[in-house]
Each structure stands twice: as structure tokens, then as C-alpha cells.
Amino acid sequence: MKRTRELLLALMLVIMSTSMFGQETVAILPFTASEDGHPSEQLGKAAQQFLIGYIQKKQKHFKVRPLPARDVNVALHKAGITQQTMDNFTTKEIADVVKADYILIGSIDKAMQGTASSTTGMAVTTKHNNVVGGSSGTTTKQYHATVYVSIFSKDGDSLYDGNKANVFIDTTPDSWKNSILYLTRHFPFYH
């Protein structure tokens, strides 16, 4: 009988802790993003969707459930909270609007640093000592991107601040995703 009660108590604790973590939610706001100093709403929403999708895909590593981007964006819009007015609201006010346990606010600053050129040449001497040759070249743009992420509790307490920078070339324009993935491993609700 005592063993049965102990097993029942252990089972209840497991159920309570599982349901407690299953109930917690995170509202990932659209990232503030800029490309070469120009605001990019498209990049900001792409980062929001990417992070939501990643957390959903790797749900076993996170103690929270991300709210759907559309629900978050509609709630923000109805409350008059935009990227331009975000600083007029406390994180507690934003958490109340989106009805989340955690708020994740992020930004991406992406800027071109310069270009790199490479030239490949070839020359061939023919039978009559004529030199025939050619060359080809490529130019790639180098970018620098920094991702910033802050996480707050629904009470407005700051739980996490992190940033990660990387340098990439124009053939890998989405490499900012690697910075986001790096930061997720340090989130307070990652295990």
C-alpha cells in the first residue's frame, strides 16, 4: 500500500511538471532587421518564422511552446505595437497583449563589408610559338551580420541577452540563421 502511494505521488509529480512546462509559451516577436542600414520587415518576419519553426521541430529540447507567428503579429497590430512604437511599451505590457509566459525580442543587423575578387588565368603556347590565353574572374560581396536576442518573463524580468556575429559571402545570404541557432542553446528554456 505504501509503495502504491509512493508510485502514485511520483506519477502525479511527473504529470504536474510535464503539464506545467507544456503550458508555458513564448511569443517570438518579428525581429527588427536592417540590411545595409535600411529596415527590412521581410527579413525580420523570416527570422521570426525560422525561430518558431526551429523550436517546433526541436520541441524535445525546449520547455516552452512557441505561439504561432500570425497570432502574435495580429495581437501586436491590434494593440498598436509596431517596430517603430515597440519602445513605448514595457515587456510586461507586450506579454499581456500576446498572452505569453515569455517574450523574445530579436534583431538582425546585416551590412556589406566589401567585395573580394579572384581571377583565374590560363595561357597556352601553340606549335608556332603563339600564346593563346584567357582569364575569368569572380567578385563576391562580403557581409557582416549580428543577431541580438533578449528574452523576458511575462513579469518583465530580463532572463537572457545574447548576440552572435558572423561574416559571410553573398552566396550564403541566410547564414544569419547559424547565429540564431547558436544563441538558442543558451536560452533559459533550452535543455
Summary of the structure (lengths in Angstrom):
residues: 191
radius of gyration: 24.7
end to end distance: 35.7
largest distance: 103.7
contacts: 522
relative contact order: 0.15
helix: 38%
strand: 38%
